[in-house]
């Protein structure tokens, strides 16, 4: 029975990762109707709405300081998703996830003097250079080199925002009610970023917002890409602790590559595969120092 339970833990983590990246793949399907930034905004707003309805946080529990912390956390989270969705509009899903992991790896090795952490950082950098070089040369599904450069830049921005997400997320979690803080934060972040997130699309293609399918898909994206993975992360965290959870994060680039191959037909070349593998190794090496509260993009 214990063996079955131990096998269920990584299975739940993988299910959450698949849900997250299947949602991202479905989001790519919306890019013909809306910009990636607007789709990411819908994801954040949808997830915030679902969590608020499900949890119904009490107003009395929210001091101004706690609300400000959650709002900042949510704004960074929504901005991170905007950058990530813009990235996967230009480069492959697995490649974008690998680059995005520079954020949590940087947080994990910050201030560390362990040789293994320096090796991990070097492996991550070499891995990102591998996947970036393929996209800049136009040899992957990302298309032309200039298109790949945009995707890489957006993925690097998402990585920086993920680092901020980790730091701010810990503050929200320490204040109590992590999943409730996520719901309030995402709703607040969606409000803060409504103008940059929706403004350009409201001007250039207002008819898209008259389609009920767009709003339903936005709720679906929020459910698949944020609510389900986060809820499963919490279940896993209560059973394995943060150190083993951080090690499980190494499954994310691999899962994203698999989902991209199946749903989007994005087959990585050998150099991209090597780069993704190096990032996975870096995640595993830094797992004992990582305190990532969620699965990022």
KOLKOL-163918 format. One record per residue: residue number from 1; residue in one letter; x, y, z of N, C-alpha, C, CB in turn. Coordinates in steps of 0.2 Angstrom, whole numbers, plus 5000, padded with zeros to 4 digits. Glycine has a CB too. Layout:
% KOLKOL-163918
 pos code n.c1 n.c2 n.c3 ca.c1 ca.c2 ca.c3 c.c1 c.c2 c.c3 cb.c1 cb.c2 cb.c3
 NUM    A    X    Y    Z     X     Y     Z    X    Y    Z     X     Y     Z
...
***
This chain:
% KOLKOL-163918
 pos code n.c1 n.c2 n.c3 ca.c1 ca.c2 ca.c3 c.c1 c.c2 c.c3 cb.c1 cb.c2 cb.c3
   1    X 5004 4994 5000  5000  5000  5000 5004 5006 5000  4995  5000  5006
   2    X 5010 5006 5004  5014  5012  5004 5017 5013 4998  5020  5011  5010
   3    X 5019 5007 4994  5022  5008  4988 5018 5011 4983  5024  5001  4985
   4    X 5011 5009 4983  5006  5013  4979 5006 5020 4980  4999  5009  4979
   5    X 5006 5022 4986  5005  5029  4988 5011 5033 4986  5005  5029  4996
   6    X 5017 5030 4986  5023  5033  4984 5023 5034 4976  5029  5029  4986
   7    X 5020 5029 4973  5019  5030  4965 5014 5035 4963  5018  5023  4962
   8    X 5009 5036 4968  5004  5041  4966 5006 5048 4967  4998  5040  4971
   9    X 5011 5049 4971  5014  5056  4972 5016 5059 4965  5019  5056  4977
  10    X 5021 5056 4962  5024  5059  4956 5018 5058 4950  5030  5055  4953
  11    X 5014 5053 4951  5008  5053  4946 5004 5059 4947  5004  5047  4947
  12    X 5002 5061 4953  4998  5067  4954 5002 5073 4951  4996  5068  4961
  13    X 5008 5074 4952  5012  5079  4950 5012 5080 4942  5019  5079  4952
  14    X 5013 5074 4939  5013  5074  4932 5006 5076 4929  5015  5067  4929
  15    X 5001 5073 4932  4994  5075  4930 4993 5083 4930  4988  5071  4935
  16    X 4995 5086 4936  4995  5093  4936 4999 5096 4931  4997  5095  4943
  17    X 5005 5094 4930  5009  5097  4924 5006 5096 4917  5016  5094  4924
  18    X 5003 5090 4916  4999  5089  4910 4993 5094 4909  4997  5082  4909
  19    X 4990 5095 4915  4984  5099  4914 4986 5106 4913  4980  5099  4921
  20    X 4992 5108 4916  4995  5115  4915 4997 5116 4908  5001  5116  4919
  21    X 5000 5111 4905  5003  5112  4898 4998 5111 4893  5009  5108  4897
  22    X 4993 5106 4894  4987  5105  4889 4983 5112 4889  4983  5099  4892
  23    X 4982 5115 4895  4979  5122  4895 4983 5127 4891  4978  5124  4902
  24    X 4990 5127 4891  4994  5131  4887 4993 5130 4880  5001  5131  4889
  25    X 4993 5123 4878  4992  5121  4871 4985 5124 4868  4992  5114  4870
  26    X 4980 5123 4873  4973  5126  4871 4973 5133 4870  4968  5124  4876
  27    X 4977 5136 4874  4978  5144  4873 4981 5146 4867  4982  5146  4879
  28    X 4986 5141 4864  4989  5143  4858 4983 5143 4852  4994  5137  4856
  29    X 4978 5139 4853  4973  5138  4848 4969 5145 4848  4968  5133  4850
  30    X 4969 5149 4854  4965  5155  4854 4969 5161 4851  4964  5157  4861
  31    X 4976 5160 4849  4980  5165  4847 4977 5168 4840  4987  5163  4846
  32    X 4973 5164 4837  4971  5167  4830 4965 5172 4831  4968  5161  4826
  33    X 4962 5171 4837  4957  5176  4839 4959 5182 4843  4951  5172  4843
  34    X 4964 5180 4848  4966  5186  4852 4974 5185 4853  4963  5185  4859
  35    X 4977 5191 4855  4984  5191  4856 4986 5186 4862  4987  5198  4857
  36    X 4992 5183 4862  4994  5179  4867 4993 5183 4874  5001  5177  4867
  37    X 4995 5189 4874  4994  5193  4881 4987 5193 4883  4997  5200  4880
  38    X 4982 5194 4879  4975  5194  4881 4973 5187 4883  4971  5196  4875
  39    X 4975 5182 4879  4974  5175  4881 4976 5173 4889  4977  5170  4876
  40    X 4983 5176 4890  4985  5175  4897 4981 5179 4902  4993  5177  4897
  41    X 4979 5185 4900  4975  5188  4905 4968 5185 4906  4973  5195  4902
  42    X 4965 5182 4901  4959  5178  4902 4961 5172 4907  4957  5175  4895
  43    X 4966 5169 4906  4968  5163  4910 4969 5166 4918  4975  5160  4908
  44    X 4972 5171 4919  4973  5174  4926 4966 5176 4929  4978  5179  4926
  45    X 4962 5179 4925  4956  5182  4927 4951 5176 4928  4953  5186  4922
  46    X 4951 5171 4924  4947  5165  4925 4949 5161 4931  4948  5160  4919
  47    X 4955 5160 4932  4957  5156  4938 4955 5160 4944  4965  5155  4938
  48    X 4957 5167 4944  4955  5171  4950 4947 5170 4952  4957  5178  4949
  49    X 4943 5171 4946  4936  5170  4947 4934 5164 4950  4932  5172  4941
  50    X 4936 5158 4947  4935  5152  4950 4937 5151 4957  4938  5146  4945
  51    X 4943 5153 4959  4945  5152  4966 4941 5156 4971  4952  5154  4966
  52    X 4939 5162 4969  4935  5167  4973 4928 5164 4974  4934  5174  4970
  53    X 4925 5161 4969  4919  5158  4970 4919 5152 4974  4916  5156  4963
  54    X 4924 5148 4973  4925  5141  4977 4926 5143 4984  4930  5137  4973
  55    X 4931 5147 4985  4933  5148  4992 4930 5154 4996  4941  5150  4992
  56    X 4927 5158 4993  4923  5164  4996 4927 5167 5002  4916  5161  4998
  57    X 4933 5170 5001  4937  5173  5006 4933 5178 5010  4943  5175  5004
  58    X 4934 5178 5017  4930  5183  5021 4934 5190 5021  4929  5180  5028
  59    X 4930 5195 5020  4933  5201  5019 4937 5203 5026  4928  5207  5018
  60    X 4934 5201 5031  4937  5203  5038 4944 5200 5039  4932  5200  5043
  61    X 4945 5195 5035  4952  5191  5036 4957 5195 5032  4952  5184  5033
  62    X 4955 5200 5028  4960  5203  5023 4962 5210 5026  4958  5203  5016
  63    X 4968 5211 5029  4970  5217  5031 4973 5221 5025  4976  5217  5036
  64    X 4974 5228 5025  4977  5231  5019 4984 5228 5017  4977  5238  5021
  65    X 4988 5227 5022  4994  5224  5021 4994 5218 5017  4999  5224  5027
  66    X 4990 5213 5020  4989  5207  5017 4986 5207 5009  4985  5202  5021
  67    X 4982 5212 5008  4979  5213  5002 4984 5215 4997  4973  5217  5002
  68    X 4988 5220 4999  4993  5223  4995 4998 5217 4993  4997  5229  4998
  69    X 5000 5213 4998  5005  5208  4996 5002 5203 4991  5007  5204  5002
  70    X 4996 5201 4992  4992  5197  4987 4992 5200 4980  4985  5194  4990
  71    X 4990 5206 4980  4989  5210  4974 4996 5210 4970  4986  5217  4975
  72    X 5001 5211 4973  5008  5212  4970 5009 5205 4967  5013  5214  4975
  73    X 5008 5200 4972  5010  5193  4970 5006 5191 4963  5008  5188  4975
  74    X 4999 5193 4963  4995  5191  4958 4997 5195 4952  4988  5192  4960
  75    X 4999 5201 4952  5001  5205  4947 5007 5202 4943  5002  5212  4949
  76    X 5012 5200 4947  5018  5197  4945 5016 5190 4941  5023  5196  4950
  77    X 5011 5186 4944  5009  5180  4941 5006 5181 4935  5005  5176  4946
  78    X 5001 5185 4934  4998  5187  4928 5003 5189 4923  4992  5192  4929
  79    X 5007 5194 4925  5012  5196  4920 5017 5191 4918  5017  5202  4923
  80    X 5019 5186 4922  5023  5180  4920 5019 5176 4915  5025  5176  4927
  81    X 5013 5175 4916  5009  5171  4911 5009 5174 4904  5002  5169  4914
  82    X 5008 5181 4905  5008  5185  4898 5014 5184 4894  5007  5192  4900
  83    X 5020 5185 4898  5027  5184  4895 5027 5177 4892  5032  5186  4900
  84    X 5025 5172 4896  5026  5165  4894 5022 5163 4888  5024  5160  4900
  85    X 5015 5166 4888  5011  5165  4882 5014 5168 4876  5004  5167  4883
  86    X 5017 5174 4876  5020  5177  4871 5026 5173 4868  5022  5184  4873
  87    X 5029 5170 4873  5035  5166  4871 5033 5160 4867  5039  5163  4877
  88    X 5028 5156 4869  5026  5150  4866 5022 5152 4859  5021  5146  4870
  89    X 5021 5158 4858  5018  5160  4851 5024 5160 4846  5015  5167  4852
  90    X 5030 5160 4849  5036  5161  4844 5041 5155 4845  5040  5167  4846
  91    X 5041 5151 4850  5045  5146  4851 5042 5140 4854  5052  5147  4855
  92    X 5045 5134 4853  5041  5128  4856 5040 5128 4863  5045  5122  4854
  93    X 5034 5124 4865  5032  5124  4872 5038 5122 4877  5026  5120  4873
  94    X 5041 5116 4875  5046  5113  4879 5052 5118 4880  5048  5106  4877
  95    X 5054 5121 4874  5059  5126  4875 5058 5132 4879  5061  5128  4867
  96    X 5052 5134 4879  5050  5140  4883 5050 5138 4890  5043  5143  4881
  97    X 5048 5132 4892  5048  5130  4899 5055 5129 4901  5044  5124  4900
  98    X 5059 5126 4897  5066  5125  4899 5070 5132 4901  5070  5122  4894
  99    X 5069 5137 4896  5072  5144  4897 5069 5147 4904  5070  5148  4891
 100    X 5062 5146 4904  5059  5149  4910 5062 5147 4917  5051  5148  4910
 101    X 5064 5141 4917  5067  5138  4923 5073 5141 4925  5068  5131  4922
 102    X 5076 5146 4921  5082  5150  4924 5080 5154 4930  5084  5155  4918
 103    X 5073 5156 4931  5071  5160  4936 5072 5156 4943  5064  5162  4935
 104    X 5068 5150 4944  5069  5147  4950 5076 5144 4951  5064  5141  4950
 105    X 5079 5142 4946  5086  5140  4947 5091 5145 4950  5089  5137  4941
 106    X 5090 5151 4947  5093  5157  4950 5092 5158 4957  5092  5163  4946
 107    X 5085 5158 4959  5083  5159  4966 5086 5153 4970  5076  5159  4967
 108    X 5087 5147 4968  5089  5142  4972 5097 5142 4973  5088  5135  4968
 109    X 5100 5145 4968  5108  5145  4969 5110 5152 4972  5111  5144  4963
 110    X 5105 5157 4973  5107  5163  4975 5111 5163 4982  5101  5168  4975
 111    X 5116 5166 4982  5120  5166  4989 5123 5159 4991  5115  5168  4994
 112    X 5122 5154 4987  5125  5147  4988 5132 5147 4987  5121  5142  4984
 113    X 5136 5143 4991  5143  5142  4990 5145 5135 4988  5147  5145  4996
 114    X 5139 5131 4988  5140  5124  4986 5142 5123 4979  5134  5120  4988
 115    X 5147 5119 4978  5150  5118  4971 5144 5115 4967  5156  5113  4971
 116    X 5140 5110 4970  5135  5107  4966 5130 5112 4963  5131  5102  4970
 117    X 5129 5118 4967  5124  5123  4964 5128 5127 4958  5123  5128  4970
 118    X 5134 5128 4959  5138  5131  4953 5137 5127 4947  5145  5133  4955
 119    X 5138 5120 4948  5138  5116  4942 5131 5116 4939  5140  5108  4945
 120    X 5126 5116 4944  5119  5116  4941 5118 5123 4937  5114  5116  4947
 121    X 5120 5128 4940  5119  5135  4936 5123 5135 4929  5122  5141  4940
 122    X 5129 5132 4929  5132  5131  4923 5128 5126 4918  5139  5128  4924
 123    X 5126 5121 4921  5122  5116  4916 5116 5120 4914  5120  5110  4920
 124    X 5112 5124 4918  5106  5127  4915 5108 5132 4910  5103  5131  4921
 125    X 5113 5136 4911  5115  5141  4906 5117 5138 4899  5121  5145  4909
 126    X 5121 5132 4900  5123  5129  4894 5117 5126 4890  5128  5123  4895
 127    X 5112 5123 4894  5106  5121  4891 5102 5126 4888  5102  5118  4897
 128    X 5101 5132 4891  5097  5137  4888 5101 5140 4882  5097  5143  4893
 129    X 5108 5140 4882  5111  5142  4876 5110 5137 4870  5119  5142  4877
 130    X 5109 5131 4872  5108  5126  4866 5101 5127 4863  5108  5119  4870
 131    X 5096 5128 4867  5089  5129  4865 5089 5135 4861  5084  5128  4870
 132    X 5092 5140 4864  5092  5147  4861 5095 5147 4854  5095  5152  4866
 133    X 5101 5144 4854  5105  5144  4848 5101 5141 4842  5111  5140  4848
 134    X 5097 5135 4844  5093  5132  4839 5087 5137 4836  5089  5126  4841
 135    X 5084 5141 4840  5079  5145  4838 5082 5151 4835  5075  5148  4845
 136    X 5087 5154 4837  5090  5160  4833 5093 5158 4826  5096  5162  4838
 137    X 5094 5151 4825  5096  5149  4819 5090 5147 4814  5101  5143  4819
 138    X 5084 5147 4818  5078  5146  4814 5078 5138 4812  5078  5150  4807
 139    X 5081 5134 4816  5081  5127  4815 5075 5123 4818  5087  5124  4816
 140    X 5071 5126 4822  5066  5123  4826 5059 5125 4824  5067  5124  4833
 141    X 5054 5123 4827  5047  5125  4826 5046 5132 4827  5042  5121  4829
 142    X 5051 5136 4830  5050  5143  4831 5050 5147 4825  5055  5145  4836
 143    X 5053 5144 4819  5053  5148  4813 5059 5152 4812  5047  5152  4813
 144    X 5058 5158 4809  5064  5162  4808 5068 5164 4814  5062  5168  4804
 145    X 5074 5166 4813  5078  5168  4819 5076 5174 4823  5085  5169  4816
 146    X 5073 5179 4819  5070  5185  4823 5064 5183 4827  5068  5190  4818
 147    X 5060 5178 4824  5054  5176  4828 5057 5172 4834  5050  5171  4824
 148    X 5062 5168 4833  5065  5164  4839 5068 5169 4844  5070  5160  4837
 149    X 5071 5174 4842  5074  5179  4847 5068 5183 4851  5077  5185  4843
 150    X 5062 5184 4848  5057  5187  4852 5054 5182 4857  5051  5189  4847
 151    X 5054 5176 4855  5052  5170  4860 5056 5169 4865  5051  5164  4856
 152    X 5063 5169 4864  5068  5168  4869 5068 5174 4874  5075  5168  4866
 153    X 5067 5180 4871  5067  5186  4876 5061 5186 4880  5067  5193  4871
 154    X 5055 5184 4878  5049  5183  4882 5050 5178 4887  5043  5182  4877
 155    X 5053 5172 4885  5054  5167  4890 5059 5169 4895  5057  5161  4886
 156    X 5064 5173 4894  5068  5176  4899 5065 5180 4903  5074  5179  4895
 157    X 5060 5185 4901  5056  5189  4905 5052 5185 4910  5052  5194  4901
 158    X 5049 5180 4907  5045  5175  4911 5049 5172 4917  5041  5170  4907
 159    X 5055 5170 4915  5060  5167  4920 5061 5172 4926  5066  5165  4917
 160    X 5062 5179 4924  5063  5184  4929 5057 5185 4933  5066  5191  4926
 161    X 5051 5185 4930  5045  5186  4934 5044 5180 4938  5039  5187  4929
 162    X 5046 5174 4936  5045  5168  4940 5049 5168 4946  5047  5161  4936
 163    X 5055 5171 4946  5059  5172  4952 5056 5177 4957  5066  5175  4950
 164    X 5053 5182 4954  5049  5186  4958 5043 5183 4961  5047  5193  4954
 165    X 5040 5179 4957  5034  5175  4960 5035 5171 4966  5031  5171  4954
 166    X 5041 5167 4965  5043  5163  4971 5044 5167 4977  5050  5159  4969
 167    X 5048 5173 4977  5049  5177  4983 5043 5180 4985  5054  5183  4981
 168    X 5038 5182 4981  5032  5185  4983 5027 5180 4986  5029  5190  4978
 169    X 5027 5174 4982  5023  5169  4984 5024 5166 4991  5023  5163  4979
 170    X 5030 5166 4993  5032  5164  5000 5029 5169 5005  5040  5163  5001
 171    X 5029 5175 5004  5027  5180  5008 5019 5179 5009  5028  5187  5006
 172    X 5016 5178 5003  5009  5176  5004 5007 5170 5008  5006  5176  4997
 173    X 5011 5165 5006  5010  5158  5010 5011 5159 5017  5014  5153  5007
 174    X 5016 5163 5019  5018  5164  5026 5013 5168 5030  5025  5168  5027
 175    X 5009 5172 5026  5003  5175  5029 4997 5171 5030  5001  5181  5025
 176    X 4997 5165 5028  4992  5160  5029 4987 5160 5023  4988  5162  5035
 177    X 4984 5154 5022  4979  5153  5016 4982 5154 5009  4974  5158  5017
 178    X 4987 5150 5008  4990  5150  5001 4986 5150 4995  4995  5145  5001
 179    X 4981 5145 4995  4977  5145  4989 4972 5151 4989  4973  5138  4989
 180    X 4970 5153 4995  4965  5159  4995 4969 5165 4993  4962  5159  5002
 181    X 4975 5165 4995  4979  5171  4993 4980 5171 4985  4986  5171  4996
 182    X 4981 5165 4982  4982  5165  4975 4975 5167 4972  4983  5158  4973
 183    X 4970 5165 4974  4963  5168  4971 4962 5175 4971  4957  5164  4974
 184    X 4964 5178 4977  4963  5185  4978 4968 5189 4974  4964  5187  4986
 185    X 4974 5186 4974  4980  5189  4970 4979 5189 4963  4986  5186  4972
 186    X 4976 5183 4960  4975  5183  4953 4970 5188 4951  4973  5176  4951
 187    X 4964 5188 4955  4959  5193  4953 4961 5200 4953  4953  5192  4958
 188    X 4965 5202 4959  4968  5209  4959 4973 5210 4953  4972  5210  4966
 189    X 4977 5205 4952  4982  5206  4946 4978 5207 4940  4987  5200  4946
 190    X 4973 5203 4938  4969  5204  4932 4966 5211 4932  4964  5199  4932
 191    X 4964 5214 4937  4961  5221  4937 4967 5226 4936  4958  5222  4944
 192    X 4973 5225 4939  4978  5229  4938 4981 5229 4931  4984  5227  4943
 193    X 4981 5223 4928  4984  5222  4921 4978 5222 4915  4988  5216  4921
 194    X 4972 5224 4917  4967  5224  4912 4968 5228 4906  4960  5226  4916
 195    X 4970 5234 4907  4972  5239  4902 4977 5236 4897  4973  5246  4904
 196    X 4983 5235 4899  4988  5232  4895 4987 5225 4892  4995  5232  4898
 197    X 4983 5221 4896  4981  5215  4894 4976 5214 4889  4979  5211  4900
 198    X 4971 5219 4889  4965  5218  4885 4965 5224 4880  4959  5218  4888
 199    X 4968 5230 4882  4967  5236  4878 4968 5236 4871  4971  5241  4881
 200    X 4974 5233 4869  4976  5233  4862 4971 5228 4858  4983  5230  4861
 201    X 4969 5223 4861  4964  5219  4857 4957 5222 4857  4963  5212  4861
 202    X 4955 5226 4862  4949  5229  4862 4948 5234 4856  4947  5232  4868
 203    X 4954 5237 4854  4955  5242  4849 4955 5239 4842  4961  5246  4850
 204    X 4959 5233 4842  4961  5230  4835 4956 5225 4833  4967  5227  4835
 205    X 4953 5221 4838  4948  5216  4836 4943 5215 4842  4952  5209  4835
 206    X 4938 5221 4843  4933  5221  4848 4928 5215 4847  4930  5227  4848
 207    X 4927 5213 4841  4922  5208  4839 4924 5201 4843  4921  5206  4832
 208    X 4930 5200 4844  4932  5194  4848 4929 5193 4854  4940  5193  4848
 209    X 4928 5199 4858  4925  5198  4865 4918 5198 4865  4927  5205  4868
 210    X 4915 5198 4859  4907  5196  4859 4906 5189 4858  4904  5200  4853
 211    X 4911 5185 4857  4910  5178  4857 4910 5174 4864  4916  5175  4852
 212    X 4905 5171 4865  4904  5168  4872 4910 5162 4872  4897  5165  4873
 213    X 4912 5159 4867  4917  5154  4867 4923 5156 4870  4918  5151  4860
 214    X 4925 5163 4868  4931  5165  4871 4931 5166 4878  4933  5173  4868
 215    X 4926 5168 4881  4925  5169  4888 4925 5162 4892  4919  5173  4890
 216    X 4922 5157 4889  4922  5150  4891 4928 5147 4891  4916  5146  4888
 217    X 4932 5148 4885  4939  5145  4885 4943 5149 4890  4941  5146  4878
 218    X 4942 5155 4891  4946  5158  4896 4945 5155 4903  4944  5166  4897
 219    X 4939 5154 4905  4938  5150  4911 4941 5143 4911  4930  5150  4913
 220    X 4941 5140 4906  4944  5133  4905 4951 5134 4906  4942  5130  4898
 221    X 4954 5139 4903  4962  5140  4903 4964 5141 4911  4964  5145  4899
 222    X 4960 5145 4914  4961  5146  4921 4960 5140 4925  4956  5151  4924
 223    X 4955 5136 4924  4954  5129  4927 4960 5125 4926  4948  5126  4926
 224    X 4962 5123 4920  4967  5118  4918 4974 5121 4920  4966  5117  4910
 225    X 4975 5127 4918  4982  5129  4919 4984 5132 4926  4984  5134  4914
 226    X 4979 5134 4930  4981  5137  4936 4978 5133 4942  4979  5144  4936
 227    X 4971 5132 4942  4967  5129  4948 4969 5122 4949  4960  5130  4947
 228    X 4969 5118 4944  4970  5111  4945 4977 5110 4946  4968  5107  4938
 229    X 4982 5112 4943  4989  5111  4945 4991 5114 4952  4994  5114  4940
 230    X 4988 5119 4954  4990  5122  4960 4987 5118 4966  4987  5129  4961
 231    X 4981 5116 4965  4977  5111  4970 4981 5105 4971  4970  5110  4968
 232    X 4983 5102 4965  4987  5096  4965 4994 5097 4969  4988  5092  4959
 233    X 4997 5103 4967  5003  5104  4970 5003 5104 4978  5006  5111  4968
 234    X 4997 5107 4980  4996  5108  4988 4995 5101 4991  4990  5112  4989
 235    X 4992 5096 4987  4991  5089  4989 4998 5086 4990  4986  5085  4985
 236    X 5002 5087 4985  5009  5084  4984 5013 5086 4990  5012  5085  4977
 237    X 5013 5093 4991  5017  5096  4996 5016 5094 5003  5016  5104  4995
 238    X 5010 5092 5004  5008  5090  5011 5011 5083 5012  5000  5090  5012
 239    X 5012 5079 5007  5014  5073  5008 5022 5072 5007  5011  5068  5003
 240    X 5025 5076 5003  5032  5075  5002 5037 5081 5004  5034  5074  4995
 241    X 5034 5086 5006  5038  5092  5008 5041 5095 5002  5044  5090  5013
 242    X 5045 5101 5003  5047  5105  4998 5053 5103 4995  5048  5112  5001
 243    X 5057 5099 4998  5063  5097  4995 5062 5092 4989  5068  5093  5000
 244    X 5058 5087 4991  5056  5082  4985 5051 5085 4980  5053  5076  4989
 245    X 5047 5090 4982  5043  5093  4977 5047 5097 4972  5038  5098  4981
 246    X 5053 5100 4975  5057  5104  4970 5060 5099 4965  5062  5107  4974
 247    X 5062 5093 4968  5065  5088  4963 5060 5086 4958  5067  5082  4967
 248    X 5054 5085 4960  5048  5083  4955 5048 5089 4950  5042  5082  4958
 249    X 5050 5095 4951  5049  5100  4946 5053 5099 4940  5052  5107  4949
 250    X 5058 5094 4940  5062  5092  4935 5058 5089 4929  5068  5087  4937
 251    X 5052 5086 4931  5048  5083  4927 5044 5088 4922  5042  5079  4930
 252    X 5044 5094 4924  5040  5099  4920 5043 5101 4913  5040  5106  4924
 253    X 5049 5102 4912  5051  5103  4905 5050 5097 4901  5059  5105  4905
 254    X 5051 5091 4904  5050  5085  4900 5042 5084 4898  5052  5078  4904
 255    X 5038 5085 4903  5031  5085  4902 5029 5090 4896  5027  5086  4908
 256    X 5031 5096 4897  5030  5101  4892 5032 5099 4885  5033  5108  4894
 257    X 5038 5096 4885  5040  5094  4878 5035 5089 4875  5047  5091  4879
 258    X 5033 5084 4879  5029  5079  4877 5022 5081 4875  5028  5074  4883
 259    X 5019 5086 4879  5013  5089  4877 5013 5093 4871  5010  5094  4883
 260    X 5019 5097 4870  5020  5100  4864 5021 5096 4858  5026  5105  4864
 261    X 5024 5090 4859  5024  5085  4853 5018 5082 4851  5029  5080  4855
 262    X 5014 5081 4856  5007  5077  4855 5002 5082 4852  5005  5074  4861
 263    X 5001 5088 4856  4996  5092  4854 4997 5098 4849  4994  5096  4860
 264    X 5004 5099 4848  5006  5105  4844 5010 5103 4838  5009  5110  4848
 265    X 5012 5096 4838  5017  5094  4833 5024 5097 4833  5014  5095  4826
 266    X 5026 5099 4839  5033  5102  4840 5038 5096 4842  5032  5107  4846
 267    X 5041 5094 4837  5046  5089  4839 5053 5092 4840  5047  5084  4833
 268    X 5056 5092 4846  5063  5095  4847 5068 5091 4843  5064  5095  4854
 269    X 5073 5095 4840  5079  5093  4837 5084 5090 4843  5082  5098  4833
 270    X 5089 5087 4841  5094  5084  4845 5097 5089 4850  5099  5080  4842
 271    X 5099 5095 4847  5102  5100  4851 5097 5103 4856  5105  5106  4847
 272    X 5091 5104 4854  5086  5106  4859 5085 5101 4865  5079  5107  4855
 273    X 5084 5095 4863  5084  5089  4868 5089 5089 4873  5083  5082  4864
 274    X 5095 5090 4870  5101  5091  4875 5100 5096 4879  5108  5091  4871
 275    X 5098 5102 4877  5097  5108  4881 5092 5107 4886  5096  5114  4877
 276    X 5087 5104 4885  5081  5103  4889 5084 5098 4895  5075  5100  4886
 277    X 5087 5093 4893  5090  5088  4897 5095 5091 4902  5094  5082  4894
 278    X 5099 5096 4900  5104  5100  4905 5100 5104 4910  5108  5104  4901
 279    X 5094 5107 4907  5090  5111  4912 5087 5106 4917  5085  5115  4908
 280    X 5085 5100 4915  5082  5095  4920 5087 5093 4925  5079  5089  4916
 281    X 5093 5092 4923  5099  5090  4927 5100 5096 4932  5105  5089  4924
 282    X 5100 5102 4930  5101  5108  4934 5095 5108 4940  5101  5114  4930
 283    X 5089 5107 4938  5083  5107  4942 5084 5102 4948  5077  5106  4939
 284    X 5086 5096 4946  5087  5090  4950 5093 5092 4955  5089  5084  4947
 285    X 5098 5095 4953  5104  5097  4957 5102 5102 4962  5110  5099  4953
 286    X 5098 5107 4961  5097  5112  4965 5090 5111 4969  5095  5119  4961
 287    X 5088 5105 4969  5081  5103  4972 5081 5104 4980  5079  5096  4970
 288    X 5087 5103 4983  5087  5103  4990 5087 5110 4993  5093  5100  4993
 289    X 5088 5115 4988  5088  5122  4990 5082 5126 4988  5094  5126  4988
 290    X 5078 5123 4983  5072  5126  4980 5066 5126 4985  5071  5123  4974
 291    X 5063 5132 4985  5057  5132  4989 5051 5135 4984  5057  5136  4995
 292    X 5051 5132 4978  5046  5135  4973 5039 5133 4975  5047  5132  4966
 293    X 5034 5138 4976  5028  5137  4979 5023 5134 4973  5025  5143  4982
 294    X 5025 5134 4967  5020  5132  4962 5024 5131 4956  5015  5138  4960
 295    X 5020 5129 4950  5023  5126  4944 5025 5131 4939  5019  5121  4941
 296    X 5025 5138 4940  5026  5143  4935 5022 5143 4930  5033  5141  4933
 297    X 5025 5145 4924  5021  5146  4918 5016 5141 4916  5025  5147  4912
***
